[in-house]
Amino acid sequence: MAKVVLKNITKRFGKKTILDDISFEVKDKEFVVLVGSSGCGKSTLLRTIAGLEKPNCGEIYIGSKCVNKILPKDRDIAMVFQSYALYPHMSVYENMAFGLNVRKVAKCEIKRRVNNAAEILGLEDYLGVKPRELSGGQRQRVALGRAIVREPSVFLMDEPLSNLDAKLRVAMRSEIKRLHKKLDTTFIYVTHDQTEALTMGDRIVVLNNGVVQQADSADNIYNHPKNTFVATFMGAYPMNLYEATIEDGLLNFGNIFVNLSTTPVDYPKNVKNVIVGVRAEDIVDRTNVNYPFNLIKFSIKPDFEESLGSQKVVYFKIGKTDTIAKASTDYRSGDLIDFSIDPMKLKFFDVYTKEALN
């Protein structure tokens, strides 16, 4: 078991900086997710931890040991890639045992480790079959099993579920979380899927253009984003952001006025121009709930909507800004909808730095 510490990691390809002075710590037995859009540097960072890429600057520690000059095979890590990369002519057992055979581990020890991994992953009945006879989810389990048998201190996973269909991805997310609890070791997991990150990680590291934007718990990442990038990137829908003004405690965004001085909202007192943000699920219709008097209330006719079965996602403008909100299925297309926003749900950001102000 081991913690992983990154100190001032910088990685360049030619003149392009891919990782820019990255520092954070993954605690022993923690499940940390690296998330960001394509090209943000998350896979390069994982490969750098594994030793497949060398940083131009900075230090990497696994446990108490600096591993910058240690070969990948000697770093006590196991990596699971996006591609299953299974040998088609080998059985499941042979695929899982291959790395151990290369290292000349004793046959009885290989058998113990493979059988143990197969039991953990529910593959006991498939050890004799070839990969072509397996489903996508089963193949991914074999790839996980191949990593488990190494009994490493750290598991590195590079978008291992991206080749699966949506329903299977959801199932495999739960399986990997259960696997983490069973193995009780350190996991570092890369994904571009925000939902995957929020549901799986003990802690999430949000990357953009090779820079860490926020490293925090899923709850804080979602409810207390450090800046507008995190606010709009994380979540099934981006946070709605509006250019706004605050004068004498009166907030104006898109000609919706809120007297903040009469609410318990922690708002910036000495700033006139701000960006105000609110999540889609915090703009709610008023069909079935008795709301307190201090909620922000307005009525609007959506431009269009999407049905999710139990509710609708509706799109409209507040001022000139496109807005996403949730509404019940009681409303028919074209109806005027009465919305409310709890002012306590409002987030404030600096107009220039885009950093959070509350």
Number of C-alpha atoms within 10 A of each C-alpha: 16 21 19 23 20 19 15 17 21 22 24 14 9 7 6 8 16 21 27 17 17 18 16 14 14 19 18 18 19 21 22 25 29 26 28 27 16 12 14 20 24 30 20 20 25 20 19 20 27 26 21 14 15 19 21 13 15 16 18 24 18 22 18 11 13 15 18 20 11 12 12 18 11 10 22 18 22 22 21 21 17 17 15 18 13 20 15 12 12 15 19 29 23 20 23 29 22 17 16 20 13 8 8 10 12 10 12 8 12 21 14 12 21 26 19 17 24 25 13 18 19 13 21 16 9 17 18 13 15 19 22 13 12 14 11 17 17 18 21 24 22 28 23 25 27 28 22 24 24 20 17 19 21 25 23 23 24 21 19 23 24 15 15 16 11 11 8 13 17 15 11 19 17 13 15 16 15 14 16 17 14 10 15 15 21 25 29 23 26 26 23 19 18 20 13 19 26 20 14 19 21 16 23 26 23 27 23 21 17 22 20 22 18 18 19 19 17 20 13 14 22 19 15 16 24 21 20 25 18 22 25 18 20 23 19 11 16 19 27 21 22 22 17 20 18 21 14 11 18 14 22 19 21 15 11 13 15 19 16 20 14 10 14 9 15 15 21 16 12 10 13 15 18 22 22 25 23 25 24 22 15 18 21 19 21 17 13 7 8 7 13 8 7 15 15 17 19 12 12 14 15 19 12 11 18 11 12 11 8 9 14 17 19 21 18 17 14 16 13 12 14 13 21 22 23 21 23 20 14 11 14 10 13 12 11 12 20 15 20 18 22 17 19 15 14 17 25 24 26 18 17 9 9 15 17 19 17 15
